[in-house]
Structures are given as structure tokens and as C-alpha cells.
Amino acid sequence: MVSRFEIYLLNMDDTVATPPGDARNTRPCVVVSPDELNRHVATAIVAPISSTRATYPTRVEIDFLNGRRHVILDQIRTVDANRLVKKVGELDPESRKKILDTLAELFAE
């Protein structure tokens, strides 16, 4: 089972490779779906991580892979959990709070 705020390599290939380690096109992403959802369905809600320099209110800056990256909350998507190839990290408490605050603002009335 995946957990909220874990960072994974997401398999972006047209079809899921077998074994999962054979994915050719992967991108880092952070799981933003709640653990209650992650325990009961075979999907996860994820947000991509990018090295973009563009700053928007829907992008949260984090330290990842020895540099500054952004979690892009304006591009969240639901994916099959079997597309999450490999866990490569986890967000720190400050980044978690920023993401939750940004999501709450994004979906507020």
C-alpha cells in the first residue's frame, strides 16, 4: 500500500511494464490521496514533481534530488497504484503542511 506524502517514480508508459522495474518513461510524483482511500482502492491521487522555475500559487517548493523542485498541484491526477514503480522518498512535515494548505485553498468555495 502507498501512503500519503510518499514520493514515487510514476510509470508514464502507455502500458504497464512487467516486471514494474522495466518502465522506460518515469517521472517523480507525490501521493496526495488520504491513507483511508489508499487502503481501500487500487488507485492513488498524485501530483507531479518538476524542476520548473515557474512559480504559481498552486505549486509548492520542496527539496528533492539535491535541489529545489515543485509539487504541481494544478496537475493532480488519479492513477492505478501499479503505475507507482518505486518509492524514492517522503516529504518533510513542513512540505506536507504547505501541500494540505494549498489543496484546501484550491478546493475552497
Backbone as ProteinMPNN parsed JSONL, in Angstrom:
{"seq_chain_A": "MVSRFEIYLLNMDDTVATPPGDARNTRPCVVVSPDELNRHVATAIVAPISSTRATYPTRVEIDFLNGRRHVILDQIRTVDANRLVKKVGELDPESRKKILDTLAELFAE", "coords_chain_A": {"N_chain_A": [[0.838, -1.183, 0.0], [0.477, 2.24, -0.768], [1.366, 5.363, 0.772], [0.153, 8.533, 1.945], [1.971, 11.405, 1.015], [4.302, 10.1, 0.314], [6.966, 9.778, -2.023], [7.116, 8.739, -5.321], [8.365, 7.04, -8.258], [6.612, 7.43, -11.151], [5.187, 5.394, -13.558], [4.962, 6.291, -16.8], [4.545, 5.119, -19.215], [2.675, 3.868, -22.074], [1.584, 1.336, -21.63], [1.605, -0.771, -18.73], [4.651, -1.956, -17.595], [6.002, -5.282, -17.228], [8.364, -7.0, -15.456], [7.58, -4.374, -12.958], [9.885, -2.757, -12.752], [10.82, -2.422, -15.311], [9.906, -0.145, -16.543], [10.095, 2.484, -18.877], [9.654, 5.21, -19.155], [9.558, 7.349, -16.703], [8.415, 9.514, -14.076], [8.888, 11.619, -11.235], [6.561, 11.741, -8.517], [4.243, 12.856, -5.988], [2.256, 11.263, -3.568], [-0.952, 12.302, -2.874], [-3.418, 11.525, -2.066], [-5.611, 10.593, 0.621], [-4.689, 8.297, 3.277], [-6.745, 6.559, 4.052], [-8.246, 6.27, 1.709], [-6.219, 5.215, 0.085], [-5.873, 2.699, 1.24], [-8.15, 1.279, 0.485], [-8.773, 1.319, -2.242], [-7.612, 0.642, -5.6], [-6.22, 2.687, -6.701], [-4.395, 5.813, -6.77], [-4.178, 9.23, -5.848], [-2.153, 11.566, -7.287], [0.453, 14.062, -7.482], [2.512, 15.648, -9.827], [6.106, 16.059, -9.682], [8.329, 18.615, -10.411], [11.144, 20.276, -11.946], [10.7, 22.814, -12.698], [10.96, 26.367, -12.996], [8.928, 28.089, -12.844], [6.703, 29.85, -10.84], [3.716, 29.488, -9.146], [0.651, 29.995, -7.352], [-0.361, 27.461, -6.921], [1.688, 25.71, -6.74], [4.072, 23.992, -4.877], [7.09, 24.495, -3.347], [9.791, 22.27, -2.825], [12.519, 20.433, -1.267], [14.294, 18.165, -3.116], [15.99, 15.466, -4.594], [18.567, 16.625, -4.32], [18.088, 19.337, -4.853], [16.01, 22.255, -5.522], [12.645, 21.723, -6.115], [9.306, 21.552, -7.514], [6.079, 20.697, -6.334], [3.409, 20.085, -8.278], [0.411, 21.116, -7.947], [-1.69, 21.894, -9.528], [-1.91, 20.027, -11.442], [-2.875, 17.542, -10.612], [-3.697, 14.046, -10.593], [-5.477, 10.928, -10.953], [-4.203, 7.707, -10.658], [-3.576, 4.26, -11.521], [-2.47, 2.26, -8.877], [-0.511, 0.391, -9.456], [1.123, 1.641, -11.247], [2.903, 3.077, -9.833], [6.072, 2.835, -9.538], [8.487, 2.764, -7.939], [9.341, 3.59, -4.649], [10.846, 6.609, -3.751], [11.287, 8.455, -1.844], [10.124, 10.699, 0.772], [7.979, 13.282, 1.913], [8.891, 16.099, 3.976], [7.652, 17.306, 7.197], [6.997, 20.12, 7.071], [6.654, 20.618, 4.296], [4.508, 18.903, 3.818], [2.453, 20.179, 5.255], [2.276, 22.606, 3.822], [1.379, 21.625, 1.351], [-1.132, 20.487, 2.043], [-2.436, 22.82, 2.953], [-2.452, 24.339, 0.586], [-3.966, 22.677, -1.119], [-6.412, 22.764, 0.272], [-7.073, 25.461, -0.042], [-7.238, 25.567, -2.808], [-9.486, 24.01, -3.381], [-11.484, 25.263, -1.973], [-14.613, 26.926, -1.443]], "CA_chain_A": [[0.0, 0.0, 0.0], [1.177, 3.516, -0.773], [0.923, 6.265, 1.829], [0.15, 9.96, 1.621], [3.226, 12.156, 1.083], [5.443, 9.354, -0.196], [7.364, 10.155, -3.379], [7.313, 7.56, -6.165], [8.53, 7.169, -9.699], [5.359, 7.066, -11.808], [5.345, 4.829, -14.897], [4.171, 7.071, -17.757], [4.431, 4.363, -20.466], [1.302, 3.575, -22.499], [1.171, 0.122, -20.928], [2.415, -1.031, -17.546], [5.673, -2.972, -17.861], [6.131, -6.401, -16.305], [8.105, -6.504, -14.108], [7.446, -2.921, -12.882], [11.179, -2.104, -12.915], [11.133, -2.256, -16.727], [9.302, 1.086, -17.066], [11.069, 3.288, -19.614], [9.342, 6.629, -19.015], [9.067, 7.586, -15.348], [8.506, 10.867, -13.535], [8.588, 11.615, -9.802], [5.283, 12.314, -8.1], [3.95, 12.685, -4.577], [0.897, 10.77, -3.311], [-1.715, 13.271, -2.084], [-4.675, 10.917, -1.611], [-5.566, 10.187, 2.035], [-4.386, 6.889, 3.512], [-8.01, 5.808, 4.074], [-8.523, 5.956, 0.305], [-5.137, 4.349, -0.413], [-6.062, 1.343, 1.767], [-9.357, 0.608, 0.016], [-8.929, 1.311, -3.7], [-6.384, 0.292, -6.316], [-5.721, 3.889, -7.35], [-3.841, 6.843, -5.89], [-4.173, 10.584, -6.395], [-0.766, 12.01, -7.246], [0.831, 15.341, -8.086], [3.865, 15.533, -10.369], [7.192, 16.888, -9.166], [9.057, 19.159, -11.549], [12.226, 21.217, -11.666], [10.315, 24.081, -13.307], [11.235, 27.591, -12.235], [7.684, 28.854, -12.807], [6.061, 29.826, -9.531], [2.289, 29.776, -9.126], [0.105, 29.689, -6.023], [-0.713, 26.04, -6.831], [2.929, 24.922, -6.785], [4.739, 24.017, -3.577], [8.519, 24.236, -3.486], [10.336, 21.264, -1.896], [13.881, 19.948, -1.508], [14.232, 16.795, -3.616], [17.084, 15.139, -5.518], [19.64, 17.61, -4.142], [17.753, 20.631, -5.433], [14.665, 22.772, -5.326], [11.656, 21.228, -7.073], [7.944, 21.98, -7.206], [4.943, 19.784, -6.424], [2.495, 20.833, -9.144], [-0.935, 20.733, -7.507], [-2.676, 22.179, -10.577], [-1.894, 18.907, -12.393], [-3.104, 16.275, -9.916], [-4.415, 13.037, -11.381], [-5.649, 9.621, -10.338], [-3.505, 6.674, -11.431], [-3.553, 2.916, -10.936], [-1.35, 2.146, -7.942], [0.562, -0.425, -10.044], [1.991, 2.53, -12.025], [3.893, 3.633, -8.918], [7.132, 1.847, -9.737], [9.484, 2.663, -6.878], [9.349, 4.68, -3.67], [12.154, 7.258, -3.773], [11.406, 9.433, -0.768], [8.954, 11.089, 1.551], [8.028, 14.72, 2.193], [9.091, 16.543, 5.351], [6.419, 17.847, 7.784], [6.682, 21.475, 6.583], [6.132, 20.49, 2.928], [3.186, 18.281, 3.94], [1.506, 21.213, 5.675], [2.097, 23.526, 2.696], [0.551, 20.953, 0.343], [-2.509, 20.414, 2.547], [-2.987, 24.178, 2.95], [-2.673, 24.733, -0.807], [-5.118, 21.914, -1.611], [-7.623, 23.292, 0.919], [-7.383, 26.729, -0.696], [-7.573, 25.268, -4.196], [-10.834, 23.446, -3.472], [-12.438, 26.019, -1.138], [-15.7, 27.571, -2.207]], "C_chain_A": [[0.882, 1.245, 0.0], [0.601, 4.387, 0.338], [1.025, 7.709, 1.372], [1.528, 10.551, 1.914], [4.463, 11.336, 0.756], [5.702, 9.804, -1.632], [7.701, 8.882, -4.138], [7.739, 7.97, -7.56], [7.252, 6.63, -10.315], [5.655, 6.596, -13.221], [4.396, 5.569, -15.839], [4.034, 6.359, -19.107], [2.96, 4.112, -20.796], [0.745, 2.344, -21.807], [2.112, -0.109, -19.759], [3.36, -2.183, -17.829], [5.624, -4.072, -16.807], [7.535, -6.963, -16.463], [8.104, -4.977, -14.067], [8.755, -2.164, -13.099], [11.575, -1.867, -14.359], [10.519, -0.999, -17.339], [10.384, 1.945, -17.713], [10.882, 4.781, -19.376], [8.745, 6.867, -17.628], [9.271, 9.045, -14.959], [8.232, 10.789, -12.042], [7.245, 12.274, -9.519], [5.123, 12.087, -6.601], [2.494, 12.237, -4.437], [0.199, 11.791, -2.423], [-3.049, 12.702, -1.604], [-4.527, 10.476, -0.155], [-5.327, 8.69, 2.176], [-5.642, 6.025, 3.554], [-8.387, 5.387, 2.655], [-7.482, 4.965, -0.225], [-5.288, 2.903, 0.051], [-7.177, 0.577, 1.06], [-9.568, 0.587, -1.493], [-7.582, 1.045, -4.355], [-5.821, 1.475, -7.1], [-5.126, 4.817, -6.3], [-3.945, 8.178, -6.607], [-2.765, 11.122, -6.198], [-0.627, 13.393, -7.872], [2.254, 15.206, -8.598], [4.846, 16.46, -9.652], [8.022, 17.325, -10.357], [10.172, 20.083, -11.091], [11.931, 22.584, -12.268], [10.651, 25.264, -12.408], [9.975, 28.455, -12.114], [7.038, 28.73, -11.434], [4.618, 30.285, -9.675], [1.783, 29.456, -7.728], [-0.223, 28.21, -5.824], [0.515, 25.134, -6.889], [3.689, 25.114, -5.478], [6.195, 23.617, -3.767], [8.985, 23.253, -2.409], [11.807, 21.033, -2.217], [13.767, 18.49, -1.925], [15.334, 16.598, -4.638], [18.156, 16.223, -5.513], [19.356, 18.955, -4.796], [16.338, 21.056, -5.098], [13.777, 22.283, -6.463], [10.299, 21.776, -6.657], [6.975, 20.807, -7.321], [3.86, 20.582, -7.137], [1.06, 20.4, -8.864], [-2.018, 21.093, -8.513], [-2.684, 21.097, -11.647], [-2.09, 17.564, -11.693], [-3.904, 15.339, -10.81], [-4.523, 11.749, -10.585], [-5.011, 8.578, -11.249], [-3.688, 5.328, -10.751], [-2.312, 2.808, -10.062], [-0.203, 1.309, -8.517], [1.47, 0.393, -10.971], [3.048, 3.202, -11.147], [5.015, 2.615, -8.779], [8.025, 1.665, -8.517], [9.376, 3.862, -5.951], [10.756, 5.263, -3.626], [12.308, 8.309, -2.676], [10.085, 9.694, -0.078], [9.094, 12.576, 1.869], [8.215, 14.996, 3.681], [7.799, 17.178, 5.882], [6.029, 19.24, 7.279], [6.083, 21.43, 5.176], [4.744, 19.872, 2.933], [2.135, 19.33, 4.285], [1.225, 22.188, 4.533], [1.19, 22.913, 1.633], [-0.897, 20.888, 0.803], [-3.175, 21.789, 2.554], [-3.329, 24.636, 1.533], [-3.863, 23.983, -1.404], [-6.416, 22.43, -1.015], [-8.038, 24.611, 0.263], [-7.851, 26.51, -2.132], [-9.014, 24.803, -4.337], [-11.859, 24.143, -2.59], [-13.492, 26.676, -2.031], [-15.399, 29.016, -2.466]], "O_chain_A": [[1.905, 1.294, 0.683], [-0.524, 4.167, 0.787], [1.857, 8.064, 0.537], [2.159, 10.236, 2.924], [5.578, 11.834, 0.907], [4.777, 10.165, -2.36], [8.472, 8.048, -3.662], [7.506, 9.099, -7.991], [6.851, 5.501, -10.034], [6.296, 7.306, -13.996], [3.176, 5.484, -15.695], [3.471, 6.924, -20.045], [2.104, 4.141, -19.912], [-0.43, 2.309, -21.439], [3.271, 0.303, -19.789], [2.933, -3.258, -18.25], [5.258, -3.837, -15.656], [7.87, -7.385, -17.57], [8.565, -4.335, -15.012], [8.732, -1.033, -13.585], [12.564, -1.182, -14.619], [10.608, -0.809, -18.552], [11.467, 2.111, -17.152], [11.853, 5.537, -19.394], [7.56, 6.614, -17.408], [10.18, 9.715, -15.449], [7.418, 9.969, -11.615], [6.846, 13.229, -10.185], [5.789, 11.23, -6.019], [1.608, 12.768, -5.107], [0.693, 12.115, -1.343], [-3.738, 13.342, -0.811], [-3.453, 10.04, 0.26], [-5.711, 7.908, 1.307], [-5.604, 4.869, 3.133], [-8.807, 4.25, 2.44], [-7.826, 3.997, -0.903], [-4.881, 1.981, -0.654], [-7.155, -0.653, 1.036], [-10.466, -0.105, -1.973], [-6.536, 1.208, -3.727], [-5.047, 1.297, -8.04], [-5.326, 4.63, -5.1], [-3.815, 8.247, -7.829], [-2.246, 11.134, -5.082], [-1.457, 13.83, -8.669], [3.12, 14.701, -7.884], [4.468, 17.492, -9.097], [8.379, 16.512, -11.21], [10.139, 20.607, -9.977], [12.823, 23.429, -12.34], [10.621, 25.146, -11.183], [9.96, 29.436, -11.37], [6.85, 27.624, -10.928], [4.339, 31.336, -10.252], [2.434, 28.712, -6.994], [-0.349, 27.751, -4.689], [0.387, 23.923, -7.068], [3.918, 26.238, -5.032], [6.494, 22.54, -4.281], [8.625, 23.381, -1.239], [12.284, 21.389, -3.295], [13.215, 17.67, -1.191], [15.583, 17.478, -5.462], [18.596, 16.68, -6.568], [20.278, 19.637, -5.243], [15.574, 20.318, -4.477], [14.127, 22.417, -7.636], [10.155, 22.381, -5.595], [7.033, 20.027, -8.27], [3.442, 21.635, -6.657], [0.556, 19.448, -9.459], [-3.156, 20.645, -8.372], [-3.383, 21.225, -12.651], [-1.535, 16.554, -12.128], [-4.678, 15.773, -11.663], [-3.752, 11.513, -9.656], [-5.248, 8.565, -12.457], [-3.927, 5.262, -9.545], [-1.226, 3.22, -10.467], [0.948, 1.486, -8.119], [2.49, -0.12, -11.433], [3.98, 3.824, -11.658], [4.92, 1.662, -8.007], [8.292, 0.536, -8.106], [9.324, 5.006, -6.403], [11.737, 4.533, -3.483], [13.339, 8.975, -2.591], [9.082, 9.017, -0.307], [10.204, 13.069, 2.071], [7.759, 14.232, 4.532], [6.935, 17.553, 5.09], [4.844, 19.508, 7.081], [5.11, 22.13, 4.896], [3.889, 20.268, 2.141], [1.061, 19.367, 3.685], [0.074, 22.555, 4.298], [0.332, 23.598, 1.077], [-1.802, 21.204, 0.03], [-4.348, 21.912, 2.201], [-4.374, 25.248, 1.308], [-4.678, 24.574, -2.112], [-7.422, 22.527, -1.718], [-9.226, 24.847, 0.039], [-8.756, 27.195, -2.608], [-9.69, 25.159, -5.302], [-12.989, 23.669, -2.467], [-13.264, 26.937, -3.213], [-16.199, 29.711, -3.092]]}, "name": "protein", "num_of_chains": 1, "seq": "MVSRFEIYLLNMDDTVATPPGDARNTRPCVVVSPDELNRHVATAIVAPISSTRATYPTRVEIDFLNGRRHVILDQIRTVDANRLVKKVGELDPESRKKILDTLAELFAE"}
